[in-house]
């Protein structure tokens, strides 16, 4: 199963107000394990960078001025995405921006049916929240100390770890490090000998009939390994 964890950075909050994508980061998972394959690009948004957005991701208009346009990178992006499921945190935001850029570049848009929204997964699992990416990293003990600013590829890497937790825990990483297993002792069963053996439930006639039947099976019959005639005869007399 191939999935792509994806994140974007933008110039603002609303693509319908002229805001643009300025960074895309993608990380490939196969059977929910990172393969090491990534896609990352900065983009020239062809517009100014609001100070509020720059404070979040640190990408200035001057830094982005010589970066490629979305239309120049879209084919490479779509090849990397292929037909994989897209894993996105707060997917409505990123999907709206990506589809606005795809429309502008005259490419088919991405369907909502191929999206896994980790924010929705987190809200179902932790309804009391909070469920921002930083909050989930803290909840699951994921080191996000490098995240002094938002960054699309770094955020995709962190989200891949969060996603592994949301869908069943970090066993998806197949880590080979030393592990400690804690075993709780819940009780001990001790076998005790009876003070007197249980009485026989078969009659002497039933025992005799059984022995006669065994005799018809031949000398190699497995029953001879378990039945001792003398012991049976003694029980029958008891």
C-alpha positions in Angstrom: 0.0 0.0 0.0 1.6 3.3 -1.1 0.8 6.5 0.7 2.2 10.0 0.4 2.4 12.2 3.5 2.1 15.8 2.2 2.3 19.3 3.6 2.4 22.8 2.1 3.3 26.3 3.2 1.5 29.3 1.7 1.3 33.1 1.6 -2.0 33.1 3.6 -5.1 31.3 4.5 -7.4 31.5 1.5 -6.5 30.6 -2.1 -9.6 32.4 -3.3 -8.2 35.6 -2.0 -5.1 35.3 -4.2 -2.8 33.4 -1.8 -0.4 30.9 -3.2 1.6 27.8 -2.3 5.3 28.6 -1.6 6.5 25.2 -0.4 5.5 21.5 -0.9 7.0 18.6 1.0 6.1 15.0 0.4 7.3 11.7 2.0 6.5 8.2 0.6 5.2 5.4 2.8 4.8 1.8 1.7 2.8 -0.3 4.1 3.0 2.8 6.4 6.8 2.6 6.6 8.9 5.5 5.2 10.9 4.4 2.1 13.2 7.4 2.1 11.7 8.8 -1.1 10.7 12.4 -0.8 9.6 15.3 -3.0 10.4 18.9 -1.9 10.3 22.3 -3.6 10.1 25.9 -2.9 7.9 28.0 -5.2 7.8 31.5 -6.4 4.3 32.8 -5.5 4.4 35.7 -7.9 3.2 38.0 -5.2 4.3 39.7 -2.0 4.7 37.7 1.3 2.6 39.0 4.1 4.6 39.4 7.3 2.1 37.2 9.3 2.8 34.3 6.9 6.6 34.9 6.9 6.6 34.8 10.7 5.2 31.3 10.6 7.4 29.7 7.9 10.3 32.1 7.6 10.1 32.2 3.8 10.6 35.7 2.4 9.7 37.1 -1.0 13.4 37.7 -1.7 14.2 34.1 -0.9 11.4 32.8 -3.2 12.1 35.2 -6.0 14.4 32.8 -8.0 12.4 29.6 -7.2 10.4 27.8 -9.9 6.7 28.5 -10.5 4.2 25.9 -9.6 3.4 25.3 -13.3 7.1 24.4 -13.8 7.1 21.8 -11.1 3.6 20.4 -11.4 4.4 17.5 -13.7 7.2 16.3 -11.4 4.9 16.6 -8.4 2.1 14.6 -10.0 4.5 11.8 -11.1 5.7 11.5 -7.5 2.1 11.5 -6.1 0.9 8.9 -8.7 -2.3 7.4 -7.6 -1.3 7.1 -3.9 -3.5 8.0 -1.0 -2.5 11.4 0.4 -2.0 11.7 4.2 -2.5 15.4 5.2 -3.1 17.2 8.5 -6.1 19.5 8.2 -6.5 18.3 4.7 -9.1 20.8 3.6 -6.6 23.6 3.8 -3.8 22.0 1.8 -6.2 20.5 -0.7 -7.9 23.8 -1.4 -4.5 25.4 -2.2 -3.2 22.5 -4.3 -6.4 22.4 -6.3 -6.3 26.1 -6.9 -2.8 25.8 -8.2 -3.7 22.8 -10.3 -6.6 24.7 -11.8 -4.3 27.6 -12.5 -1.9 25.3 -14.3 -4.8 23.6 -16.2 -4.4 20.2 -14.6 -7.0 17.9 -13.1 -7.6 18.5 -9.4 -7.1 16.0 -6.5 -10.2 14.2 -5.4 -11.2 14.3 -1.7 -11.7 10.5 -1.8 -8.0 9.9 -1.9 -7.3 11.9 1.2 -6.6 10.7 4.8 -7.0 13.7 7.1 -4.9 13.0 10.2 -6.7 15.9 12.0 -10.0 14.0 11.7 -8.2 10.8 12.9 -6.8 12.6 15.9 -10.1 14.2 16.8 -11.8 10.8 16.8 -9.1 9.3 18.9 -8.5 12.3 21.2 -11.9 14.2 21.2 -10.8 16.4 24.1 -7.8 17.6 22.0 -5.6 19.6 21.4 -4.7 18.1 18.1 -2.3 20.4 16.3 0.8 18.7 14.9 3.0 20.0 17.8 0.4 18.8 20.3 0.3 15.3 18.8 4.1 15.2 18.7 4.1 16.0 22.5 1.4 13.4 23.1 3.3 10.6 21.4 6.8 11.6 22.5 8.0 12.5 19.0 11.0 14.9 18.9 9.9 18.1 17.1 12.7 20.3 18.5 13.8 21.1 14.9 10.5 22.7 14.2 11.3 26.3 15.2 9.4 27.4 12.0 6.9 25.5 9.9 8.5 23.7 7.0 6.7 21.5 4.5 9.2 18.6 4.4 10.0 18.6 8.1 6.3 18.8 8.9 5.6 15.8 6.6 8.3 13.8 8.3 6.8 14.6 11.7 3.3 13.8 10.4 4.4 10.4 9.2 5.4 9.5 12.8 2.2 10.9 14.1 0.2 9.0 11.5 1.9 5.7 12.5 0.7 6.3 16.1 -2.8 7.2 15.0 -3.3 4.1 13.0 -1.8 1.7 15.5 1.5 2.6 17.1 5.1 2.7 16.2 5.4 -1.0 15.5 4.9 0.2 11.9 8.5 1.4 12.0 9.9 -2.1 12.5 12.5 -0.7 14.9 15.2 -3.2 15.9 16.4 -1.4 19.0 16.4 -2.9 22.4 13.0 -3.2 23.9 11.8 -3.8 27.4 8.8 -6.0 28.1 6.9 -5.6 31.3 5.1 -8.7 32.5 2.5 -8.4 35.3 2.1 -11.4 37.5 -1.6 -12.0 37.9 -1.7 -15.3 39.7 -0.1 -18.8 40.1 -1.9 -22.1 39.8 -0.4 -24.9 42.0 -1.3 -28.6 41.3 -2.0 -30.5 44.6 -2.3 -34.2 45.0 -5.7 -35.6 46.2 -5.7 -37.1 49.6 -7.6 -40.1 48.1 -8.0 -41.1 44.4 -11.4 -40.7 42.8 -13.5 -43.8 42.6 -13.9 -45.7 39.4 -17.0 -44.8 37.3 -17.0 -47.9 35.1 -18.4 -51.2 36.2 -16.3 -54.4 36.1 -18.3 -55.6 33.1 -17.6 -52.4 31.2 -13.9 -52.7 31.9 -13.8 -56.3 30.8 -15.7 -55.4 27.6 -13.2 -52.6 26.9 -10.2 -54.9 27.4 -11.8 -57.5 25.1 -12.2 -54.9 22.4 -8.5 -53.8 22.7 -7.5 -57.4 22.4 -9.1 -57.5 18.9 -6.9 -54.6 17.7 -3.7 -56.6 17.6 -0.4 -56.4 19.5 0.6 -53.1 17.9 -2.5 -51.2 18.9 -1.7 -47.8 20.5 -4.1 -48.6 23.4 -1.5 -51.1 24.8 0.8 -48.1 25.6 -1.9 -46.7 28.0 -3.7 -49.7 29.5 -2.2 -52.0 32.0 -4.4 -55.1 32.5 -3.2 -55.7 36.0 -4.0 -52.2 37.2 -7.4 -52.3 35.6 -8.2 -55.7 37.2 -7.1 -54.3 40.5 -9.4 -51.3 40.1 -12.3 -53.6 39.1 -11.9 -55.5 42.4 -11.9 -52.3 44.5 
